[in-house]
Amino acid sequence: ASQISGGLYNNLLEMESKFDKETAQSILLFLKRLQPPICLVAHNGNRFDFGLLKNKLKALETMLPDGTYCVDTLTFFRNVENIPNPPLGYFRLVNIYERYFHVPLEINAEEKAKALLKCVIRHGPGFVQHAEMKCVEFNEI
């Protein structure tokens, strides 16, 4: 999992608060304040983040509001860069960020979230169009 997530290790997670009912309720309250439609965006989300979040919420008998969607940016970058046989790791977020902005990316959750935002903003309407076409309802994954 640490290879997939780009640095998610048990010792780092042990310092974080536990994902409990209160955490789930905080997420729900935050999402309910947003104007729909809501779309969660994650890099490699289809294979990692969305399933992990869904399983955590399910264990806590919690569901995200209907009309909450999700989209994986990994498929977007693969489509937009259209490289037939990329080297291993080519589409890791840290590598995409370094190609786009020519600076190394700090590997922590907050910096990775900011980096992902910067990378998709770079593509502007192209990413929005991709998200509209490829998003799926979170509760159906």
C-alpha positions as CSV (number, residue, x, y, z in Angstrom):
1,A,0.0,0.0,0.0
2,S,2.8,2.4,0.7
3,Q,4.0,2.1,-2.9
4,I,0.5,2.7,-4.2
5,S,-0.2,5.7,-1.9
6,G,3.2,7.2,-2.4
7,G,4.3,7.1,1.3
8,L,1.4,5.9,3.5
9,Y,3.1,4.0,6.3
10,N,1.7,2.5,9.5
11,N,4.0,4.6,11.7
12,L,2.7,7.8,10.1
13,L,-0.9,6.6,10.5
14,E,-0.4,5.8,14.2
15,M,0.2,9.5,14.8
16,E,-3.2,10.5,13.2
17,S,-6.6,10.4,14.9
18,K,-8.6,7.3,14.4
19,F,-11.3,7.2,11.7
20,D,-14.3,6.8,13.9
21,K,-18.0,7.8,13.9
22,E,-17.1,11.4,14.7
23,T,-14.7,11.6,11.8
24,A,-17.4,10.2,9.5
25,Q,-20.0,12.7,10.8
26,S,-17.5,15.6,10.2
27,I,-17.1,14.5,6.6
28,L,-20.9,14.3,6.2
29,L,-21.4,17.7,7.7
30,F,-18.8,19.2,5.5
31,L,-20.2,17.7,2.3
32,K,-23.8,18.7,3.2
33,R,-22.6,22.4,3.3
34,L,-21.4,22.2,-0.3
35,Q,-23.6,23.1,-3.3
36,P,-24.3,19.9,-5.3
37,P,-23.2,18.2,-7.3
38,I,-20.2,17.1,-5.2
39,C,-17.3,15.2,-6.7
40,L,-14.5,13.7,-4.7
41,V,-11.2,13.7,-6.7
42,A,-8.3,11.4,-6.0
43,H,-5.2,10.2,-7.8
44,N,-5.5,6.4,-8.2
45,G,-8.8,6.8,-6.3
46,N,-10.5,3.9,-8.1
47,R,-7.9,1.4,-6.9
48,F,-7.2,2.9,-3.5
49,D,-8.8,6.0,-1.9
50,F,-12.5,5.5,-2.8
51,G,-12.6,1.9,-1.8
52,L,-10.8,2.6,1.5
53,L,-13.2,5.5,2.3
54,K,-16.2,3.5,1.3
55,N,-15.2,0.5,3.5
56,K,-14.5,2.8,6.5
57,L,-17.8,4.5,6.1
58,K,-19.6,1.1,5.7
59,A,-18.0,-0.2,8.9
60,L,-19.4,2.8,10.7
61,E,-22.8,2.4,9.0
62,T,-22.5,5.7,7.3
63,M,-23.1,6.7,3.7
64,L,-22.2,9.8,1.8
65,P,-25.2,11.9,0.6
66,D,-26.8,10.8,-2.7
67,G,-25.4,12.8,-5.5
68,T,-21.8,12.6,-4.3
69,Y,-19.6,11.5,-7.1
70,C,-16.0,10.6,-7.4
71,V,-13.4,10.7,-10.2
72,D,-9.9,9.3,-10.5
73,T,-7.3,11.7,-11.9
74,L,-5.0,8.8,-12.8
75,T,-7.2,7.9,-15.8
76,F,-7.3,11.6,-16.8
77,F,-3.5,12.0,-16.9
78,R,-3.1,8.7,-18.7
79,N,-5.6,9.9,-21.4
80,V,-4.2,13.4,-21.7
81,E,-0.5,12.3,-21.9
82,N,-1.3,9.3,-24.1
83,I,2.0,7.5,-23.7
84,P,1.7,3.9,-25.0
85,N,4.3,2.2,-22.7
86,P,5.2,4.6,-19.9
87,P,7.9,3.6,-17.5
88,L,6.9,2.2,-14.1
89,G,5.9,5.1,-11.9
90,Y,5.5,7.6,-14.7
91,F,2.0,8.5,-13.6
92,R,2.6,8.7,-9.9
93,L,1.5,12.1,-8.7
94,V,4.9,13.1,-7.6
95,N,6.3,12.4,-11.0
96,I,3.5,14.2,-12.8
97,Y,4.0,17.2,-10.5
98,E,7.7,17.3,-11.2
99,R,7.2,17.1,-14.9
100,Y,4.7,19.9,-14.9
101,F,6.3,22.3,-12.4
102,H,10.0,21.3,-12.4
103,V,10.2,21.1,-8.6
104,P,10.1,18.2,-6.3
105,L,6.9,17.4,-4.4
106,E,6.9,17.0,-0.6
107,I,5.3,13.7,0.3
108,N,2.6,14.5,2.8
109,A,-1.2,14.5,2.5
110,E,-1.7,18.3,2.4
111,E,1.0,18.9,-0.1
112,K,-0.1,16.1,-2.3
113,A,-3.7,17.4,-2.3
114,K,-2.5,20.9,-3.3
115,A,-0.3,19.4,-6.0
116,L,-3.1,17.4,-7.4
117,L,-5.2,20.6,-7.6
118,K,-2.5,22.5,-9.3
119,C,-2.0,19.6,-11.9
120,V,-5.7,19.5,-12.8
121,I,-6.0,23.3,-12.9
122,R,-3.3,23.3,-15.4
123,H,-5.7,21.4,-17.8
124,G,-8.7,23.6,-16.9
125,P,-11.8,22.8,-18.8
126,G,-10.3,19.6,-20.1
127,F,-10.3,18.1,-16.6
128,V,-13.8,19.4,-15.9
129,Q,-15.0,17.7,-19.1
130,H,-13.2,14.5,-18.1
131,A,-14.7,14.6,-14.6
132,E,-18.2,15.1,-16.0
133,M,-17.9,12.1,-18.3
134,K,-16.0,9.7,-16.0
135,C,-17.4,10.4,-12.6
136,V,-19.4,7.7,-10.8
137,E,-21.8,7.9,-7.9
138,F,-19.7,7.2,-4.8
139,N,-22.4,5.0,-3.2
140,E,-22.4,2.8,-6.2
141,I,-18.7,1.9,-6.3
